[in-house]
Amino acid sequence: MSISTEFEASGGGLMLDSAILLYRTPGGHGAADAFASVHSIEDQDGRPAIAAGEPLTRAHLRHWMKLLGRSAPPEILPDNVLVAHPDMLAWWIPERIRAAHFAISKPADDLKALRQRTTVAVPYPAHLLIATRGRLDVYALTVNKRPTAETVAYHSPVLNVFINGSLCWGNIAKPKALAVASMPQYEAAVFDSWSTHANHGQDQAITGKGGLVRLWDALAASKAKTFPVRRLKPFTVRKGEPLTVGKLIAGGAR
């Protein structure tokens, strides 16, 4: 039995090939409350009609993902990768001392190391990066080991990160591919760009006085070897609930 329906003509020489129908129980939210079927398209008196179908399988999804250019070839993942998905890449970066680039736009008179444009070695805490097709989110971690789903994420002290966790790209070139091979490009965008000021609200993302610029100035001037993670604040949502790595990844996958 077929179901007749109307379709607008496709451009670019495309032809209508298949249809996927989605079903759910009214009010249902779990996998047990949903079903999907895939249907071929038949011609009925010159008009397309959805023919009888079959349950949608992973093989169907792999076939169409490949045709749509969204398939991910099998690859060996580095140890620091947490998620490798066609729509998301998440990985953690251990704490380390890096060469940081500062060009503070309106430096205060009491700055010691950052009053002028400079590149200086400073310690960074461990970080979590979550890249999707629309953005790159950057978070700090207070424990220097591979995070679990229950690990709490903290605001990153990196100056070009917005208070909502997303990177301020500015004129930085974005990686063209959401792939493991692009991880160094994403990391360079975060750690190798010039820092000119704290973004709006960033100074409230750490504890203590002086704000982020003075914190980095103190670390640079003292040639600190470790970042004071006690000054980081948890990344929270409404009612002050700290966000975990698992929640951030689940939220970004929607």
Secondary structure in CASP SS format (residue, H / E / C, confidence):
PFRMAT SS
TARGET T0000
AUTHOR 0000-0000-0000
METHOD secondary structure of the structure
MODEL  1
M C 1.00
S C 1.00
I E 1.00
S E 1.00
T C 1.00
E C 1.00
F C 1.00
E C 1.00
A C 1.00
S C 1.00
G C 1.00
G C 1.00
G C 1.00
L C 1.00
M C 1.00
L C 1.00
D C 1.00
S E 1.00
A E 1.00
I E 1.00
L E 1.00
L E 1.00
Y E 1.00
R E 1.00
T C 1.00
P C 1.00
G C 1.00
G C 1.00
H C 1.00
G C 1.00
A H 1.00
A H 1.00
D H 1.00
A E 1.00
F E 1.00
A E 1.00
S E 1.00
V E 1.00
H E 1.00
S E 1.00
I E 1.00
E E 1.00
D E 1.00
Q E 1.00
D C 1.00
G C 1.00
R E 1.00
P E 1.00
A E 1.00
I E 1.00
A E 1.00
A E 1.00
G E 1.00
E E 1.00
P E 1.00
L C 1.00
T C 1.00
R H 1.00
A H 1.00
H H 1.00
L H 1.00
R H 1.00
H H 1.00
W H 1.00
M H 1.00
K H 1.00
L H 1.00
L C 1.00
G C 1.00
R C 1.00
S C 1.00
A C 1.00
P C 1.00
P C 1.00
E C 1.00
I C 1.00
L C 1.00
P C 1.00
D C 1.00
N C 1.00
V E 1.00
L E 1.00
V E 1.00
A E 1.00
H E 1.00
P C 1.00
D C 1.00
M E 1.00
L E 1.00
A E 1.00
W E 1.00
W E 1.00
I E 1.00
P C 1.00
E C 1.00
R E 1.00
I E 1.00
R E 1.00
A E 1.00
A E 1.00
H E 1.00
F E 1.00
A C 1.00
I C 1.00
S C 1.00
K C 1.00
P C 1.00
A C 1.00
D C 1.00
D C 1.00
L C 1.00
K C 1.00
A C 1.00
L C 1.00
R C 1.00
Q C 1.00
R C 1.00
T E 1.00
T E 1.00
V E 1.00
A E 1.00
V E 1.00
P E 1.00
Y E 1.00
P C 1.00
A E 1.00
H E 1.00
L E 1.00
L E 1.00
I E 1.00
A E 1.00
T E 1.00
R C 1.00
G C 1.00
R C 1.00
L E 1.00
D E 1.00
V E 1.00
Y E 1.00
A E 1.00
L E 1.00
T C 1.00
V C 1.00
N C 1.00
K C 1.00
R C 1.00
P C 1.00
T C 1.00
A C 1.00
E C 1.00
T C 1.00
V E 1.00
A C 1.00
Y E 1.00
H E 1.00
S C 1.00
P C 1.00
V C 1.00
L C 1.00
N C 1.00
V E 1.00
F C 1.00
I C 1.00
N C 1.00
G C 1.00
S E 1.00
L E 1.00
C C 1.00
W C 1.00
G C 1.00
N C 1.00
I C 1.00
A C 1.00
K C 1.00
P C 1.00
K C 1.00
A C 1.00
L C 1.00
A C 1.00
V H 1.00
A H 1.00
S H 1.00
M H 1.00
P H 1.00
Q H 1.00
Y H 1.00
E H 1.00
A H 1.00
A H 1.00
V H 1.00
F H 1.00
D C 1.00
S C 1.00
W E 1.00
S E 1.00
T C 1.00
H C 1.00
A C 1.00
N C 1.00
H C 1.00
G C 1.00
Q H 1.00
D H 1.00
Q H 1.00
A H 1.00
I E 1.00
T C 1.00
G C 1.00
K C 1.00
G C 1.00
G H 1.00
L H 1.00
V H 1.00
R H 1.00
L H 1.00
W H 1.00
D H 1.00
A H 1.00
L H 1.00
A H 1.00
A H 1.00
S H 1.00
K C 1.00
A C 1.00
K C 1.00
T C 1.00
F C 1.00
P C 1.00
V H 1.00
R H 1.00
R H 1.00
L E 1.00
K C 1.00
P E 1.00
F C 1.00
T E 1.00
V C 1.00
R H 1.00
K H 1.00
G H 1.00
E C 1.00
P E 1.00
L C 1.00
T E 1.00
V H 1.00
G H 1.00
K H 1.00
L H 1.00
I H 1.00
A H 1.00
G H 1.00
G H 1.00
A C 1.00
R C 1.00
END
